[in-house]
């Protein structure tokens, strides 16, 4: 904690690097979603026929991350609350989660509450693509955090604004998260949204939005954020039509007080057993998938984001990987399933699109999944773990068995704008890297290790 407070009080600007003096900020949900079936979730084979790639159900993902030993010992997230934060929310999320649970044999969460502490959400408008997009995000977040920690409570925090001048809804998110923290309503906060650092008016404008993260640090609440889905780049305009042609990263995942969650590609049998080791998610040149999913073969800027912050300096807990990150905060910290070449099923019925089963992907998937993992570790520890980043890097340095290294793949992406552009990213390799962080997890081993490490083990 002393180290964390030193970080919080120290200079966090990376070498005085400037941020563009523009105000093109737009909070963006980190997901991609496609309608699959009005009747039932697609099987693995059906997904491969329709989308050219497999899709997965909770039992497969639970098996892939070796959760059953935890479940067998009563570790399901019981007594913990996962906080999901999304603009607008979804008007049908409670019924949709019930359908999801009934279909896949999951128990209902012990408690599922929805609050709007930053102001009443506007009336649902099925013709508002911003609202329907956030509803899809909400659905993915709730259903898949629950799939990973089926015994945890869920608190959905809906905010009333998606885009405003200058800060694009972030003030409402900060207000809502501070409310949750001040009232001790949850142990882990999952954020599946971000904006490119360079789109903020200044570094100071980012610093002004950090109060919830300092508050979370003080109150031992873990805060997670998705790194993004555009590989080594991300959007430079509010409309989401233009990408930077050089490497960038997003905030809030680049914040040193937040755990940045990147994406991997899983290759699973119907039983959930792996056919190969997880690799960095990168579908930029998956032309067949891109054509089916986006109506164009691409290439697309489609893959896990990661790289070096231009706003925040290297935090002390990354000193052990200074040879990788240099003087900057590096992201991600850890990775989970996110690939569009390994989709997951969700159920959505909100007005504005067909009701039924959808296939989703993105670091918006990885982040609530990891929130579930943190809830499991909170249960084992008997208390909330707070900022877990020091523990993650100490565990990685100690070669903790629960951290599974990801050593193949990269987040270099190509795209047309209008000419072909390639933004060079980062390669996975042994140990920490800017494509996968410290790697991914074997939950049966990782959960008790994290509970120990965040309490003082592994030098954390």
C-alpha positions, 0 to 999 in steps of 0.5 A, spaced: 500 500 500 505 504 501 508 503 494 501 504 491 500 511 495 507 513 493 505 512 485 498 515 487 502 522 489 508 522 484 508 524 477 505 520 472 506 524 466 511 520 461 517 524 460 512 530 459 509 527 453 504 531 450 497 529 448 493 532 442 490 539 444 483 536 441 477 534 444 475 528 440 473 523 446 468 518 445 467 512 450 467 506 446 464 499 448 469 494 447 465 489 443 463 486 436 456 483 436 452 479 431 445 476 430 446 468 430 439 465 432 432 466 434 431 460 437 437 457 441 445 458 441 449 456 435 453 449 436 461 450 435 460 447 428 454 451 426 458 457 428 464 455 423 459 454 418 455 461 418 461 465 421 467 461 419 470 460 426 467 457 432 463 459 438 463 457 445 458 456 451 460 457 459 461 450 460 467 450 455 470 456 457 469 454 465 473 448 463 478 452 459 480 456 465 480 450 469 474 452 474 471 446 476 476 444 482 474 451 485 467 450 484 467 443 487 470 446 493 465 451 494 469 457 490 464 460 486 464 468 488 459 467 494 459 473 498 462 477 493 459 483 488 461 484 481 460 491 479 458 492 472 459 499 469 455 501 462 452 507 459 444 506 459 444 499 460 439 494 457 431 494 459 431 487 458 437 485 462 434 481 468 430 477 463 435 476 458 440 473 464 435 468 466 434 466 459 442 465 459 442 461 465 436 457 464 439 455 457 446 453 460 444 450 467 447 456 471 444 458 477 441 465 478 446 470 481 444 471 489 443 478 488 442 482 481 441 489 482 441 495 478 442 502 480 443 509 477 447 513 482 449 519 476 442 520 474 436 517 471 437 514 464 433 516 458 427 513 456 429 507 451 430 509 444 430 502 440 432 507 434 438 510 438 444 505 435 448 508 441 443 505 446 442 499 443 450 498 442 451 499 450 445 494 451 449 489 447 455 491 451 451 490 458 448 484 456 455 481 454 458 484 461 453 481 465 452 474 462 459 472 462 462 475 469 456 471 471 458 465 467 465 465 470 463 467 478 456 464 478 455 465 486 457 472 486 452 478 486 451 482 480 450 490 481 449 493 474 451 501 474 447 504 469 450 512 467 445 516 463 450 519 458 454 516 453 457 522 449 458 529 452 463 535 450 470 534 452 469 528 456 464 524 453 460 521 459 466 520 463 464 525 469 458 521 470 462 514 470 466 517 475 460 520 479 457 513 479 463 509 481 465 513 487 458 512 489 459 505 489 466 505 492 463 510 498 457 505 499 461 499 499 457 496 494 462 491 491 469 488 491 471 489 483 469 494 478 469 491 471 469 497 465 469 495 458 469 502 455 475 506 453 477 512 449 484 513 446 489 517 450 491 522 444 483 524 444 483 527 450 484 535 450 490 534 455 493 530 460 490 534 465 483 532 463 485 525 464 488 526 471 481 530 473 477 524 472 481 519 476 478 520 483 474 514 483 481 510 482 484 513 488 478 512 492 478 505 489 485 504 492 484 507 498 478 502 499 481 496 497 476 495 491 479 492 484 478 496 478 479 493 471 478 496 464 478 493 457 484 495 453 481 495 446 479 492 440 483 495 434 490 492 435 496 497 436 492 503 434 485 506 436 480 511 433 482 518 433 475 521 432 468 521 435 465 517 429 469 511 430 471 512 422 478 514 423 484 510 426 491 513 428 496 511 423 501 510 429 501 506 436 496 508 441 493 506 447 487 507 451 484 510 458 482 508 463 486 501 462 492 505 461 491 508 468 496 505 473 491 504 478 487 500 474 488 493 471 488 492 464 485 486 461 487 484 454 485 479 449 487 472 447 484 467 442 482 460 445 482 454 440 477 449 444 474 442 443 466 441 444 468 439 451 472 445 453 479 442 452 484 446 448 487 444 441 493 448 442 495 454 447 492 460 447 495 466 443 494 473 442 488 475 439 489 478 432 483 477 427 486 483 422 487 479 416 482 473 418 479 475 411 473 470 411 471 472 418 471 479 416 467 478 410 462 475 414 462 479 420 463 486 417 461 485 410 468 486 408 474 482 407 479 487 410 484 487 413 481 490 419 484 493 425 481 488 429 485 485 435 487 486 442 490 493 444 496 494 448 502 498 448 505 504 452 502 510 455 504 517 453 500 520 459 503 515 465 510 513 467 512 506 469 509 505 475 513 501 480 510 495 480 512 494 472 520 496 474 521 488 473 519 489 466 522 496 465 526 492 459 519 491 456 515 498 457 521 503 458 519 509 462 512 508 460 506 505 463 505 498 459 498 495 458 495 490 458 497 487 465 493 480 463 489 477 458 483 473 457 478 470 451 476 475 447 477 473 439 472 474 434 475 467 431 473 464 438 466 467 439 462 467 445 454 466 446 449 471 449 442 472 449 439 479 448 432 481 447 432 489 448 427 492 442 431 495 436 434 489 434 432 481 433 431 478 440 435 471 440 442 469 441 448 473 438 455 471 438 460 476 441 467 478 441 472 483 444 476 485 450 469 487 453 468 479 453 475 478 457 474 484 462 468 481 465 471 474 465 477 476 469 472 480 474 469 473 475 476 471 476 477 476 481 471 475 485 473 468 486 480 470 489 476 475 493 472 469 496 478 465 497 482 471 501 475 473 505 476 480 503 477 484 497 484 485 494 484 492 491 489 494 486 492 487 484 497 489 479 503 489 484 501 481 486 500 480 478 507 482 477 510 479 483 507 472 481 509 473 474 516 474 476 516 468 481 513 463 475 507 462 479 503 456 476 497 459 475 499 464 470 499 461 463 504 465 459 502 467 452 508 466 447 505 466 440 502 472 436 502 479 436 497 486 435 500 489 429 494 491 425 493 493 417 487 497 415 484 501 409 484 508 410 483 509 404 490 506 402 493 500 406 496 502 413 499 497 417 501 499 425 506 495 428 504 492 434 508 488 439 509 480 439 508 475 445 514 472 448 516 469 454 514 473 460 511 479 460 510 483 453 505 488 450 501 484 447 498 479 452 501 482 459 503 477 464 499 472 460 493 468 462 490 464 467 489 457 470 483 459 475 484 453 479 491 455 481 491 462 479 485 464 484 488 461 491 495 464 488 492 471 487 489 471 494 495 469 497 499 474 493 495 480 494 495 479 501 503 479 502 505 472 498 510 472 492 513 479 495 506 483 493 
